[in-house]
Each structure stands twice: as structure tokens, then as C-alpha cells.
Amino acid sequence: MSVKIRLGIIGGGGDSLIGILHRVASAMFDKYEIVGGVFNPNWKENSSFAKKLGLNENRVYKDFDTFIAEETKLPIEKRVQVVSVLTPNFLHFPMANTLLENGFHVICEKPMTTTYEEAKTLYTTLQKAKTIFAVTYTYTGYPMVRQMREMILNGEIGNVQKIDAQYYQGWINPILHDKEQRAATWRLNPVKSGISCCIGDIGTHSFNMLEYISGVKIESILADLNHVYDDNPMDVDGTILLRASNNVKGVICASQIATGEENSFVVKIYGDKAGLKWEQENPNYLYLMEDGKPLQVLKPGHAYNSKLSLDGTKLPPGHPEGIFDSMGNIYKGIAKAINKEPYNAGEFPTIIDGIRGMDFIEKAVASHKNGNVWVAIDEN
Ligand SMILES: NC(=O)c1ccc[n+]([C@@H]2O[C@H](COP(=O)([O-])OP(=O)(O)OC[C@H]3O[C@@H](n4cnc5c(N)ncnc54)[C@H](O)[C@@H]3O)[C@@H](O)[C@H]2O)c1
């Protein structure tokens, strides 16, 4: 009998952006075996993709309801244990909630739901299910992001006094500026995407990342968003001022119309002794800045890194870690939790991160709509 965790996947078919990342991540540490799922609502696409992956056809289902009905008939030692939900946003909540109700562990893509209310309902369901629930804020798995978190936790930059995240992409330009395309994509459809496009998609990564690495809790926000066209119901750009615990202030700048940018996610945390800067497009360099001293560049795999960072490095220094490794590290942490092994709280984002993310999205939209006013983030 396989000792690997039996993984099911919903969404993430051959036509998707994120499916490949999860499949590679799940294979990275030999902890999971993909046994089945529903990769696409179209049966032909679904079954031919599953065949390509070499899956047993009996475990590839025509839709999510059939997945639940058939998997729960199987003896517990054969049944899928954890399910990755990789569909468009509006399906995360109904699917994740049903999965929890049926005793599955869940790995859910972000944004976790389409509303804050749904996120809180999911929390209630999880309290009853008592299974593992993770939200894939992918970038928290990078070794140098983990190093940043540990250095700040250990006081190495002193008291945090300013937090700053800039997440710039330009991919939506061709879609946005074509009237037909902007009406057709699920990402600019509030029914499928939720109330925000840019803040929901990448602003939420920024919010989670700042809290993950700095240890401060963001307490209130003031947002100025841009839809660009009057007939576009969704934001594609936003600047958000932050007030956090311990008198920390900061800013999140997020954009999908930053022309020419690819996935430029830059995070900076300044303490009263030193500053740290990390850039997603160059993720193996962590910059340590101190007044009057030369800039230091920290890299993965060296003994000077924390245990949490080193746990996410597979090869000696000089072998670059990338986005696949980052997601692989998150899957590794989730496997430890499922197998009831000890793990560090920084190894994977939880439902609390998902709930805070949904609150942030709704409050950002409310702040903007009400004339750019300060709005409090709840204490979840
Ligand atoms: N963590 C990250 O950094 C990151 C990056 C990109 C996307 N995402 C998230 O991943 C999710 C998917 O995004 P994407 O860009 O891959 O979307 P996509 O549109 O490229 O792919 C969606 C996939 O879901 C499948 N699907 C749709 N409805 C389904 C259903 N009813 N049953 C089964 N499968 C279904 C589609 O066939 C497709 O394979 C979104 O929530 C998005 O926010 C996260």
C-alpha cells in the first residue's frame, strides 16, 4: 500500500495557469500521489488530460458532486485524503466547504472565497471537520522569504517601523483595452472573481506577505483603486495606505496595468536597526541594509540561514530556488501537518490568513467606494 498522501485535484486542467505549479509542488518531496479529480468541466478535456497524467480513469469524475459521491463510497484507506481546489474563485467556497463537511483535508487557492462572510462560514465548518486547511499564498514558501520572517522574529532588524509591498504586473492591458475581451474574462466578472480583480488577486498576496514576514497585524487601511473604464466593474490597480500594530505604517501598491511589468513583487520591511528587501523576480537574494555599512546579500542554503529557511532548500548554495520550490515547500509543510508530524507555523498559510485576506479585499473596496476613507480590519 502506498505511504504517500492521496491527493485529489479540482480544476488546474491542461488549459490552466496554476495547475502545473501544484502538480510539480506535490511531487517535489515524494510526499503525495495524485490519484484523481476533476480537472475541467468539459468531460473530453477532463478525461484526456487525466489520461496524459497517467491516472486511473475510475478516479477521474465528470464533476465535483460525482467526485464527492464516489470518493466517499471508497474505503478510508483508498479514498483521496487531501484535495487541492484550483478552480476560478467563485467555486472555492462551495467546493472547499463540501470537502470539509465530508472529512477531506483541503489546499485552497487564493483568494480563499469570494466574500468575507463565506470565509467565516468556512472557518466554522473547519472547526467541526478538524482537518487540515491551507491557502496557497505561494510566495511564503521561498527560502529567503522564510529567512526574512525568522530574522525579523529574532529582532535582527530591531523594531519594525515601516512595511511596504509593491506588486506590479501588466498582463491585463490587452484584455482591459479590448471591450469584448474585458467583458468575457472570468477575472473581470464579479460573479466569478469576487468584488475585486487586482486587490483580490495580487493585493491579497501583498497583505498576507507583509503580515507573514513582519509579524505586525494590519489594523486599518485607506484605498484608492482604479477601474480605468466606466464599464469595467473591477479594479485593476490600487494604492492602499496601511496602519498596523505598534504604530507601524506602510503601503501596498498593486497593479495589473503596470505596462511591461511581469510579476514584479517587491517587499521591504524597515526596522529601527536595519532594513530587508526581497524581490520575487530575483528570489534568491535577500538584501540586508544597515546605516553606514555595505549592503549585504543573503542567499539560500548557507548555514547562516534559519532552520525554517534551510528546510526549504534542497541543494547546496548556488542552485537557484524558484516558484516551483516555493510551492513545493508549502506542500511539504502541509504533508507534515496531515501526517501529524511537528512543523513550524511559518510552513504554510492557514484559514486565518485566508479570512484576513478576504476582510482586506472587502475593506479595500469599501474604503475606495466611500470616498477613500480609513476602514478597520477585523481582529481574526
Ligand atoms: N497562488 C498563486 O500565486 C496563484 C497564481 C495564479 C492563480 N491563482 C489562483 O488559482 C485559481 C485558478 O487560477 P488560474 O489562473 O489557474 O485559472 P484558469 O482559468 O487558468 O484555470 C482554471 C481551471 O479550472 C478548471 N475549472 C473551471 N471550472 C471547473 C469546475 N467546475 N470543475 C473542475 N474544474 C474546473 C478549468 O478547466 C481550468 O483548468 C484562481 O483562484 C487564482 O486566483 C493563484
Ligand as a Chemical Component Dictionary entry (heavy atoms), coordinates in Angstrom:
data_LIG
# 
_chem_comp.id                   LIG 
_chem_comp.type                 NON-POLYMER 
_chem_comp.pdbx_formal_charge   0 
_chem_comp.three_letter_code    LIG 
# 
loop_
_chem_comp_atom.comp_id 
_chem_comp_atom.atom_id 
_chem_comp_atom.alt_atom_id 
_chem_comp_atom.type_symbol 
_chem_comp_atom.charge 
_chem_comp_atom.model_Cartn_x 
_chem_comp_atom.model_Cartn_y 
_chem_comp_atom.model_Cartn_z 
_chem_comp_atom.pdbx_ordinal 
LIG N1  N1  N 0  -1.087  31.279 -5.723  1  
LIG C1  C1  C 0  -0.847  31.999 -6.802  2  
LIG O1  O1  O 0  0.169   32.667 -6.891  3  
LIG C2  C2  C 0  -1.837  31.987 -7.932  4  
LIG C3  C3  C 0  -1.443  32.314 -9.243  5  
LIG C4  C4  C 0  -2.403  32.225 -10.269 6  
LIG C5  C5  C 0  -3.704  31.855 -9.987  7  
LIG N2  N2  N 1  -4.059  31.595 -8.688  8  
LIG C6  C6  C 0  -5.437  31.215 -8.342  9  
LIG O2  O2  O 0  -5.709  29.922 -8.866  10 
LIG C7  C7  C 0  -7.069  29.846 -9.261  11 
LIG C8  C8  C 0  -7.143  29.403 -10.711 12 
LIG O3  O3  O 0  -6.484  30.368 -11.481 13 
LIG P1  P1  P 0  -5.923  30.040 -12.951 14 
LIG O4  O4  O 0  -5.234  31.268 -13.400 15 
LIG O5  O5  O -1 -5.227  28.728 -12.964 16 
LIG O6  O6  O 0  -7.313  29.939 -13.704 17 
LIG P2  P2  P 0  -7.546  29.334 -15.163 18 
LIG O7  O7  O 0  -8.778  29.976 -15.677 19 
LIG O8  O8  O 0  -6.292  29.399 -15.950 20 
LIG O9  O9  O 0  -7.824  27.762 -14.881 21 
LIG C9  C9  C 0  -8.954  27.330 -14.151 22 
LIG C10 C10 C 0  -9.054  25.814 -14.277 23 
LIG O10 O10 O 0  -10.199 25.373 -13.532 24 
LIG C11 C11 C 0  -10.954 24.472 -14.366 25 
LIG N3  N3  N 0  -12.354 24.513 -13.944 26 
LIG C12 C12 C 0  -13.235 25.533 -14.101 27 
LIG N4  N4  N 0  -14.435 25.186 -13.599 28 
LIG C13 C13 C 0  -14.307 23.931 -13.104 29 
LIG C14 C14 C 0  -15.189 23.024 -12.475 30 
LIG N5  N5  N 0  -16.471 23.335 -12.254 31 
LIG N6  N6  N 0  -14.719 21.806 -12.112 32 
LIG C15 C15 C 0  -13.437 21.472 -12.367 33 
LIG N7  N7  N 0  -12.549 22.283 -12.965 34 
LIG C16 C16 C 0  -12.974 23.499 -13.322 35 
LIG C17 C17 C 0  -10.719 24.969 -15.776 36 
LIG O11 O11 O 0  -10.979 23.951 -16.716 37 
LIG C18 C18 C 0  -9.225  25.304 -15.704 38 
LIG O12 O12 O 0  -8.446  24.143 -15.878 39 
LIG C19 C19 C 0  -7.672  31.235 -9.018  40 
LIG O13 O13 O 0  -8.365  31.238 -7.810  41 
LIG C20 C20 C 0  -6.463  32.141 -8.938  42 
LIG O14 O14 O 0  -6.662  33.283 -8.104  43 
LIG C21 C21 C 0  -3.143  31.639 -7.694  44 
# 
loop_
_chem_comp_bond.comp_id 
_chem_comp_bond.atom_id_1 
_chem_comp_bond.atom_id_2 
_chem_comp_bond.value_order 
_chem_comp_bond.pdbx_ordinal 
LIG N1  C1  SING 1  
LIG C1  O1  DOUB 2  
LIG C1  C2  SING 3  
LIG C2  C3  SING 4  
LIG C2  C21 DOUB 5  
LIG C3  C4  DOUB 6  
LIG C4  C5  SING 7  
LIG C5  N2  DOUB 8  
LIG N2  C6  SING 9  
LIG N2  C21 SING 10 
LIG C6  O2  SING 11 
LIG C6  C20 SING 12 
LIG O2  C7  SING 13 
LIG C7  C8  SING 14 
LIG C7  C19 SING 15 
LIG C8  O3  SING 16 
LIG O3  P1  SING 17 
LIG P1  O4  DOUB 18 
LIG P1  O5  SING 19 
LIG P1  O6  SING 20 
LIG O6  P2  SING 21 
LIG P2  O7  DOUB 22 
LIG P2  O8  SING 23 
LIG P2  O9  SING 24 
LIG O9  C9  SING 25 
LIG C9  C10 SING 26 
LIG C10 O10 SING 27 
LIG C10 C18 SING 28 
LIG O10 C11 SING 29 
LIG C11 N3  SING 30 
LIG C11 C17 SING 31 
LIG N3  C12 SING 32 
LIG N3  C16 SING 33 
LIG C12 N4  DOUB 34 
LIG N4  C13 SING 35 
LIG C13 C14 SING 36 
LIG C13 C16 DOUB 37 
LIG C14 N5  SING 38 
LIG C14 N6  DOUB 39 
LIG N6  C15 SING 40 
LIG C15 N7  DOUB 41 
LIG N7  C16 SING 42 
LIG C17 O11 SING 43 
LIG C17 C18 SING 44 
LIG C18 O12 SING 45 
LIG C19 O13 SING 46 
LIG C19 C20 SING 47 
LIG C20 O14 SING 48 
# 
